[in-house]
Amino acid sequence: MPKINKKSSNIIQERIDKLKELFPDLFDHDGNLNEKELKALVQNYSVPQVEKFVFEWAGKQNSKKTAFRPSKATLEPDKKRSVDFEKTENLIIEGDNLEVLKLLRSAYFERVKCIYIDPPYNTGNDFIYNDNFSEDKQAYWEKDGTTKDGVKLDSNSESKGRYHSDWLNMMQSRLLLARNLLREDGVIFVSIDDNEVHNLRKLMDEIFGEENFVGIFIKQSKVGGGSDTKFIVKEHEYVVSYGKAIDKTVEFFTKHNEDYLKRYKEEDEQGKYFWDTFARPGLKKPINYDIKAPDGSIINGDWIRSKKRFDSDFGKGEIRIIKKGSDEWSVQFKQRLNLGGKKPRSLTSDLGGTIEGKNEIIKLFGNDKIFSYPKSVRLLKFLISLVIKENDLVLDFFAGSGTTAQAVMELNKEDGGNRKFILVQVPEETDEKSEAYKAGYKKISDICIER
């Protein structure tokens, strides 16, 4: 005899689930049935609709309202924990970054050259900030269920219907405020992974302008592993970058390494160079034309530069045509050394991954469990060096363990610069069972300040 359940099943939900299985395109990102799409399906898509490209999510307008609502928070100096309080221009601010960004606006409007943030990746295991501030609380971080020194944060699990919307709302309000702090020639870098990189791009296109997109660095974060993935071993993360105004954004250059410099063995009044081949076979859009050799023969090929540029450079002595072997001519040009450096590559494996970040924590604290998944100092030094000069200001409002500050200090030590930083870290309480708590760090911000 078949076993009968004591409780009846949710027949409506079963029907909805079946409909979603058959027609997933009829449902939005929150799992709700889109009535317009259902109606269009029933009408065989025969009724014309006004269509346009929009990026919408639940809570978008309220998130903007939250961003521009005046803050009732205040900043209080903590001179006992500070070093050289009256003279330093470096700041670590303990508080919710949404309110802190509002408070920074008056003093730092369009003064920040570089922003770097490593926000929650929205993996379902990290946290999303609670922006429902109660105006009648004494301090802005005193929310229901927390102590005076803590902040209540909401877990954003994938089972929540507003999973992506919650993350977007949190990020939108902060990025809107952060843009006001950037200089006209400023740049923002945002670390992210596959969970939200697609949404982050669209969000930043809206806030900073699609025309101000600089590029994405694809960074190797680890090697091997993969026990937590089903199909592909994920070894990478991203750093998304935008300028405040692309026409004022300075080009990115990195320093040449010693091995690279060794090839520039010749020098003239214009600087160092080496002879490089003018031929570029295999180009997707080849520049093909004939070149006359010294003996009158014709050399046909796909070249790196246009015929007009060739004629100009040849007349200046920037190009030579020499015998290669006994009967073959070689066209070569002077590849000159760019004194500013070389352009960085979007795909990189040499900026330090999870292991390097952990080793730096061990070196400082003697325990890699003090802070999880810290970014490497090498990554931050690389990004900052692309944008920051010796006296510019860096802002990191998801400061974590404080890697950005260490990177700034190391760069200053190396070249005698006076780069400055502002860090913001929410006083999120550490778990009482964690190594950080046992070591005396009751809040994440305590770790940042100590570092």
FENMO-V690586 format. One record per backbone hydrogen bond with DSSP energy under -1.0 kcal/mol. NH is the residue of the N-H (numbers start at 0). CO is the residue of the C=O. Records with the same first field share a line. If there is no record, write none. Layout:
NH=CO ; CO
This chain:
10=8
13=9
14=10
15=11
16=12
17=13
18=14
19=15
20=16
21=17
22=18
25=22
26=23
27=31
30=27
33=25
37=33
38=34
39=35
40=36
41=37
42=38
43=40
44=39
45=42
59=56
62=58
63=59
64=60
65=61
66=62
67=63
86=83
87=83
90=420
92=422
94=424
99=95
100=96
101=97
102=98
103=99
107=103
109=179
110=107
111=180
112=392
113=392
114=186
115=394
116=188
127=153
132=130
136=133
141=138
142=140
145=142
149=146
153=127
159=156
162=159
165=161
166=162
167=163
168=164
169=165
170=166
171=167
172=168
173=169
174=170
175=171
176=172
177=173
178=174
180=177
182=111
185=182
186=112
187=241
188=114
189=239
190=116
191=237
196=192
199=195
200=196
201=197
202=198
203=199
204=200
205=201
206=202
207=203
211=208
212=209
213=240
214=240
216=238
217=345
218=236
219=347
220=234
221=234
228=225
236=218
237=191
238=216
239=189
240=214
241=187
242=211
243=185
247=244
253=341
260=256
261=257
262=259
263=260
264=262
265=272
267=270
270=267
272=265
273=334
275=332
277=330
279=301
288=300
290=298
292=296
295=292
298=290
300=288
302=286
303=277
309=305
310=306
311=307
312=308
313=309
314=310
316=313
317=312
319=331
321=329
323=327
329=321
331=319
332=275
333=317
334=273
336=271
340=337
341=253
347=217
353=220
356=352
357=353
358=354
359=355
360=356
361=357
362=358
363=359
364=360
365=361
369=366
379=375
380=376
381=377
382=378
383=379
384=380
386=383
387=383
391=388
393=419
394=113
395=421
398=423
401=398
405=401
406=402
407=403
408=404
409=405
410=406
411=407
412=408
413=409
414=410
415=411
417=389
419=391
421=393
422=90
423=395
424=92
427=425
429=441
433=430
437=433
438=434
439=436
440=435
441=439
443=427
446=442
447=443
448=444
449=445
450=446
